[in-house]
Amino acid sequence: MTDSPDLARLRHIGWRDPALPDDPRRLGRVVAQHRAGYEIHDGSVAFNAQPAGHFLKRGLDPSLRPAVGDFVFLDHASHPVIEEVLPRRTVLTRAAAGERYERQIIATNIDYVLVITGLDGDFNPSRIERYLTLVEGSGARPVVLLSKADTDVDVAGAVAALQARLPADATVHPVNARDPSTVELLARYLGPGSSAVLVGSSGAGKSTLTNTLLGEERMATKAVRLHDSRGRHTTTHRALLSLPSGGCLIDTPGMRELKLTGEENLDLFADIEALAAQCRFADCGHSNEPGCAIQAALATGELSSQRWRNFLKLHDEREEQAATLEARLKRRAGPKPTGRPKRGEWRRPED
C-alpha cells in the first residue's frame, strides 16, 4: 500500500504518522521563526504565517508557542494564521540565558540530536557531557560528531578520551565536514521521514556540514579565530532544511551558554550514582568519610577526577534550577485573591 499524494508530500517535511489527521485545516511544519512571524512548509511550498492571538497572550508559557520543528494547523486565508500546535513527540530544551527562569525550545519532533564539536581548541569532553545531559530528557537520541578529523590532530586519542567519559552505548563519529563520504556515514540518521537537529559551538563546523549534506553551498561559513577556535555566528536563527537523503535537518546558531532546565535525570552519570550507593554511610559526603566508594574509585582511576568534578557541577546546577522551577510553578498555582482589595492594600500582579 502506497501513501496518498498528500501523505507522501508531508513525508518530505518529517511527518511520521501513518495517516493524516481528520481535520480540514491546512497542515504544515514550522521551518523557521523570525521577529516578524514564522516560515511554514507544507511539503510543497514554503510560506509566511502569523500566530493566532492566543499565542500572544502576556504571561503565556513560551513553550506553548509554535517552535521550529512543530507541526501546526493553519487556516486557509491568503495570509495564513497558525491556529494550533499539534502534540510534540520529542522536545529539546534548555534554560534561557539570564536571571529569570524560562525554558527555551531548541527544536521539536526530532529523532536525533547531532552534537558537533571540533577536534581543535573546541574539543571539550565536559561540554559534550553537558550537551548529552540536556538531550537525555528530550526523547531524541544523541549522536556525537567530532569534526575537523582531517586536521593534524590525534583523532584516535581524542575518541578514546571521550569514550572513556561516556557510557558504553554512546555513539561517537569523527568526521570531516567537507568530505562527501560524511553523507554516507550519517545516512542512517537522516533517511526519509527522520528529523535531526545539529547543535554545537560557533566554529565547530555546523554550517559546513549542513552544506555537505545539502550538496550545495547554501549556508554561510567563516573561518574560526586562531586563538580559541571559536566561530562568528554565521547561523543567526534555527532553520529546518529538507535534505536530498529524504530527512530533515535543523541547523542552529552556536550556543555559548547551555543551562540545564532542572528536569534532567543525569542518567549519563548512572555509574557515579551506582558507586555512591556502595558507600558505607547513606549520608556520605564523598570527601573524607571512611568507606567512601567514590573516593576509592578516584584513587584507583576507575572514576576520573574530571568526570567527578563535572558531575558535581551539573548536579548542583540541576538542583538549583529545579528549586527555581518549583518556586515558579508554586507562584503560578498559588491562591488568587478574590473580591476587591481593601483600602491601602496592594495586590501583586499575576506572573
C-alpha positions as CSV (number, residue, x, y, z in Angstrom):
1,M,0.0,0.0,0.0
2,T,1.4,3.4,-1.0
3,D,0.9,6.7,0.6
4,S,-1.7,9.1,-0.7
5,P,-0.2,12.2,-2.5
6,D,-0.9,14.4,0.5
7,L,0.7,12.0,2.9
8,A,3.7,11.5,0.6
9,R,4.1,15.3,0.4
10,L,4.2,15.6,4.2
11,R,6.8,12.8,4.4
12,H,9.2,15.3,2.9
13,I,8.9,17.5,6.0
14,G,9.2,14.7,8.5
15,W,5.6,13.6,9.1
16,R,5.8,10.2,10.8
17,D,2.2,9.2,11.4
18,P,0.7,6.5,9.1
19,A,-2.3,8.7,8.3
20,L,-3.4,12.3,8.1
21,P,-5.3,13.9,10.9
22,D,-9.1,14.2,10.4
23,D,-9.1,17.9,10.2
24,P,-9.9,20.2,7.3
25,R,-7.4,22.8,8.2
26,R,-4.1,23.3,6.4
27,L,-1.2,21.2,7.9
28,G,2.4,22.4,7.8
29,R,5.7,22.4,9.8
30,V,7.5,25.4,11.3
31,V,10.8,25.6,9.5
32,A,12.0,29.0,10.8
33,Q,11.0,31.7,13.3
34,H,11.6,35.4,12.8
35,R,10.7,38.5,14.6
36,A,8.0,39.2,12.0
37,G,6.4,35.7,12.2
38,Y,7.0,32.2,11.2
39,E,8.0,30.4,8.0
40,I,6.0,27.2,7.3
41,H,6.4,24.4,4.8
42,D,3.5,22.2,3.8
43,G,5.7,19.7,1.9
44,S,5.2,21.5,-1.4
45,V,5.8,25.2,-0.8
46,A,7.2,27.4,2.0
47,F,5.2,30.5,3.1
48,N,5.0,33.0,5.9
49,A,2.4,32.8,8.7
50,Q,1.4,34.7,11.8
51,P,0.5,33.2,15.2
52,A,-3.1,33.4,16.3
53,G,-3.9,35.8,19.1
54,H,-4.0,33.3,21.9
55,F,-0.3,32.6,21.3
56,L,0.5,36.2,22.0
57,K,-1.2,36.5,25.4
58,R,1.0,38.1,28.1
59,G,2.3,35.6,30.6
60,L,1.8,32.6,28.3
61,D,4.4,29.9,28.9
62,P,6.8,30.3,25.9
63,S,6.9,26.5,25.5
64,L,3.2,26.7,24.4
65,R,4.0,28.9,21.4
66,P,5.0,27.4,18.0
67,A,8.6,26.4,17.7
68,V,10.9,25.2,14.9
69,G,10.0,21.6,14.2
70,D,6.4,21.9,15.2
71,F,3.6,20.6,13.0
72,V,0.8,23.1,13.1
73,F,-2.7,23.7,11.8
74,L,-3.4,26.9,9.9
75,D,-6.4,28.5,8.3
76,H,-6.8,28.7,4.5
77,A,-6.7,32.5,4.4
78,S,-4.4,34.3,1.9
79,H,-2.4,35.5,4.9
80,P,-2.2,32.2,6.9
81,V,-2.6,32.2,10.7
82,I,-1.3,29.4,12.9
83,E,-4.2,28.2,14.9
84,E,-3.0,25.1,16.7
85,V,0.3,23.3,17.6
86,L,0.0,19.5,17.3
87,P,1.3,17.4,20.2
88,R,5.0,17.1,20.1
89,R,6.6,13.6,20.2
90,T,10.1,15.0,21.3
91,V,11.3,18.3,22.6
92,L,14.8,19.6,23.1
93,T,15.0,22.5,25.6
94,R,17.5,24.4,27.6
95,A,17.1,27.1,30.3
96,A,17.2,30.5,28.6
97,A,20.1,32.8,29.4
98,G,19.6,35.4,32.1
99,E,18.4,35.6,35.7
100,R,14.7,34.9,35.1
101,Y,13.9,31.2,34.7
102,E,12.4,30.3,31.3
103,R,12.7,27.2,29.2
104,Q,13.8,27.8,25.7
105,I,12.8,25.3,23.0
106,I,15.7,24.4,20.6
107,A,13.7,22.0,18.4
108,T,10.7,19.7,18.4
109,N,9.7,16.4,16.8
110,I,13.3,15.3,16.2
111,D,14.7,11.8,16.2
112,Y,18.4,12.6,16.6
113,V,20.4,15.4,18.2
114,L,23.8,15.7,16.3
115,V,26.2,17.2,18.8
116,I,29.1,18.5,16.8
117,T,32.4,19.7,18.3
118,G,35.7,20.4,16.6
119,L,38.9,18.4,17.3
120,D,40.8,21.7,17.6
121,G,40.6,24.1,20.5
122,D,36.8,23.5,20.6
123,F,37.2,19.9,21.9
124,N,35.9,19.8,25.5
125,P,34.6,16.5,26.9
126,S,32.9,18.3,29.8
127,R,30.8,20.4,27.5
128,I,29.9,17.3,25.5
129,E,28.6,15.7,28.7
130,R,26.6,18.9,29.3
131,Y,25.0,18.6,25.8
132,L,24.2,14.9,26.4
133,T,22.6,15.7,29.8
134,L,20.3,18.2,28.1
135,V,19.4,15.7,25.3
136,E,18.6,12.7,27.6
137,G,15.2,14.0,28.6
138,S,14.2,15.1,25.1
139,G,13.1,11.8,23.7
140,A,15.6,12.1,20.9
141,R,18.8,10.1,20.6
142,P,22.2,11.9,20.8
143,V,25.0,11.4,18.3
144,V,28.4,13.0,18.9
145,L,30.2,14.2,15.8
146,L,33.9,15.1,16.2
147,S,34.6,17.4,13.2
148,K,37.9,18.5,11.7
149,A,39.1,14.9,11.7
150,D,41.1,15.8,8.6
151,T,43.4,18.3,10.5
152,D,46.7,17.5,12.2
153,V,45.2,16.1,15.4
154,D,45.3,12.7,17.3
155,V,41.8,11.6,16.2
156,A,42.1,8.1,17.8
157,G,43.3,9.6,21.1
158,A,40.5,12.1,21.2
159,V,37.9,9.5,20.5
160,A,39.3,7.2,23.2
161,A,39.5,10.0,25.7
162,L,35.9,11.0,25.1
163,Q,34.5,7.4,25.1
164,A,36.2,6.9,28.5
165,R,33.9,9.7,29.8
166,L,30.7,8.5,28.2
167,P,28.5,5.4,28.6
168,A,29.5,2.3,26.6
169,D,26.5,2.7,24.2
170,A,27.3,6.4,23.3
171,T,27.6,7.0,19.6
172,V,30.7,8.9,18.5
173,H,31.8,9.6,14.9
174,P,34.9,11.5,13.9
175,V,34.1,13.4,10.6
176,N,35.4,15.7,8.0
177,A,32.5,18.1,7.5
178,R,33.7,18.8,3.9
179,D,34.0,15.2,2.8
180,P,31.0,13.9,0.8
181,S,31.6,10.5,2.4
182,T,30.2,12.0,5.6
183,V,26.8,12.0,3.9
184,E,27.0,8.2,3.7
185,L,28.1,7.9,7.3
186,L,25.2,10.0,8.6
187,A,22.6,8.5,6.2
188,R,21.3,6.2,9.0
189,Y,20.2,9.3,10.9
190,L,18.9,11.3,8.1
191,G,16.8,8.9,6.0
192,P,13.2,9.6,4.7
193,G,10.9,10.7,7.5
194,S,13.7,11.3,10.0
195,S,14.4,14.6,11.6
196,A,17.7,15.7,13.3
197,V,18.9,18.9,15.0
198,L,22.5,20.0,14.7
199,V,23.9,21.7,17.8
200,G,27.4,22.9,18.9
201,S,29.6,25.9,19.4
202,S,30.2,28.5,16.8
203,G,33.0,27.4,14.6
204,A,32.5,23.7,15.2
205,G,31.5,23.1,11.6
206,K,27.7,23.0,11.7
207,S,27.2,25.2,8.6
208,T,30.0,23.4,6.7
209,L,28.4,20.0,7.5
210,T,25.0,21.3,6.5
211,N,26.3,22.4,3.1
212,T,27.9,19.0,2.6
213,L,24.6,17.2,3.5
214,L,22.6,19.6,1.2
215,G,25.1,19.1,-1.7
216,E,25.3,22.9,-2.2
217,E,26.8,26.0,-0.5
218,R,23.6,27.3,1.0
219,M,24.8,28.2,4.5
220,A,27.3,30.9,5.1
221,T,30.6,29.9,6.7
222,K,33.6,31.8,8.2
223,A,37.0,30.9,9.5
224,V,37.4,30.4,13.2
225,R,39.5,32.6,15.4
226,L,43.0,31.2,15.7
227,H,43.5,31.7,19.5
228,D,40.4,29.8,20.6
229,S,39.0,28.1,17.5
230,R,35.6,29.9,18.0
231,G,33.4,31.0,15.2
232,R,31.5,34.1,14.5
233,H,27.8,33.1,14.5
234,T,27.3,32.7,10.7
235,T,23.9,31.0,11.5
236,T,21.7,33.5,13.2
237,H,18.4,31.5,13.7
238,R,17.2,28.0,13.7
239,A,16.0,26.7,10.4
240,L,14.7,23.3,9.2
241,L,16.0,22.1,5.9
242,S,14.9,19.2,3.7
243,L,17.9,17.1,2.6
244,P,18.4,15.1,-0.6
245,S,18.6,12.0,1.6
246,G,14.9,12.5,2.4
247,G,15.4,13.6,6.0
248,C,15.1,16.9,7.7
249,L,17.9,18.8,9.5
250,I,17.5,21.7,11.8
251,D,20.6,23.9,11.9
252,T,21.0,26.1,14.9
253,P,23.2,29.1,15.9
254,G,26.2,28.4,18.1
255,M,25.4,28.1,21.7
256,R,27.6,29.9,24.2
257,E,25.5,29.1,27.3
258,L,24.0,25.7,28.0
259,K,21.9,25.9,31.1
260,L,20.1,22.9,32.5
261,T,16.4,23.1,32.9
262,G,16.2,21.4,36.3
263,E,14.3,18.4,34.9
264,E,17.3,16.3,33.9
265,N,17.9,12.8,35.5
266,L,21.6,12.9,35.0
267,D,21.4,9.3,33.5
268,L,24.7,10.0,31.8
269,F,26.3,9.6,35.3
270,A,24.5,6.4,36.3
271,D,27.8,4.8,37.1
272,I,28.6,7.5,39.7
273,E,25.2,7.1,41.3
274,A,25.8,3.4,41.5
275,L,29.2,4.0,43.2
276,A,27.6,6.3,45.7
277,A,25.1,3.6,46.6
278,Q,28.1,1.4,47.7
279,C,29.4,3.9,50.3
280,R,29.4,2.7,53.9
281,F,27.2,5.5,55.1
282,A,24.0,6.5,53.4
283,D,24.7,10.2,54.1
284,C,28.3,10.0,52.8
285,G,29.6,13.4,51.7
286,H,32.2,11.7,49.4
287,S,35.1,13.6,50.8
288,N,36.9,12.2,53.9
289,E,34.4,9.7,55.2
290,P,35.6,6.1,55.8
291,G,34.3,3.5,53.3
292,C,33.5,6.1,50.6
293,A,33.2,4.2,47.3
294,I,33.6,7.4,45.3
295,Q,37.0,8.3,46.8
296,A,38.1,4.7,46.4
297,A,37.2,4.8,42.7
298,L,39.0,8.1,42.3
299,A,42.1,6.7,44.0
300,T,42.2,3.7,41.6
301,G,41.4,5.7,38.5
302,E,38.1,3.8,38.0
303,L,36.5,7.3,38.1
304,S,38.3,10.2,36.6
305,S,38.6,13.4,38.6
306,Q,37.5,15.5,35.7
307,R,34.3,13.5,35.3
308,W,33.6,13.6,39.0
309,R,34.0,17.4,39.1
310,N,31.8,17.8,36.1
311,F,29.1,15.6,37.7
312,L,29.2,17.7,40.8
313,K,28.9,20.9,38.8
314,L,25.9,19.6,36.7
315,H,24.3,18.1,39.8
316,D,24.4,21.4,41.7
317,E,23.2,23.3,38.7
318,R,20.3,20.9,38.2
319,E,19.3,21.2,41.8
320,E,19.4,25.0,41.7
321,Q,17.3,25.1,38.5
322,A,14.9,22.5,39.9
323,A,14.3,24.7,43.0
324,T,13.8,27.7,40.8
325,L,11.3,25.9,38.6
326,E,9.4,24.6,41.7
327,A,9.2,28.1,43.2
328,R,8.0,29.5,39.8
329,L,5.3,26.8,39.5
330,K,4.1,27.5,43.1
331,R,3.7,31.2,42.4
332,R,1.7,30.4,39.3
333,A,-0.5,27.9,41.0
334,G,-0.9,29.9,44.3
335,P,-4.3,31.1,45.5
336,K,-5.7,34.1,43.6
337,P,-7.2,36.9,45.6
338,T,-10.9,37.3,45.4
339,G,-13.1,40.4,45.8
340,R,-11.9,43.9,45.8
341,P,-8.7,44.8,47.7
342,K,-9.1,46.8,50.9
343,R,-8.1,50.4,51.1
344,G,-4.3,50.7,51.3
345,E,-3.9,47.1,50.2
346,W,-1.7,46.4,47.2
347,R,-2.4,43.4,45.1
348,R,0.6,41.8,43.4
349,P,0.0,41.4,39.7
350,E,0.0,37.8,38.4
351,D,3.1,36.4,36.7
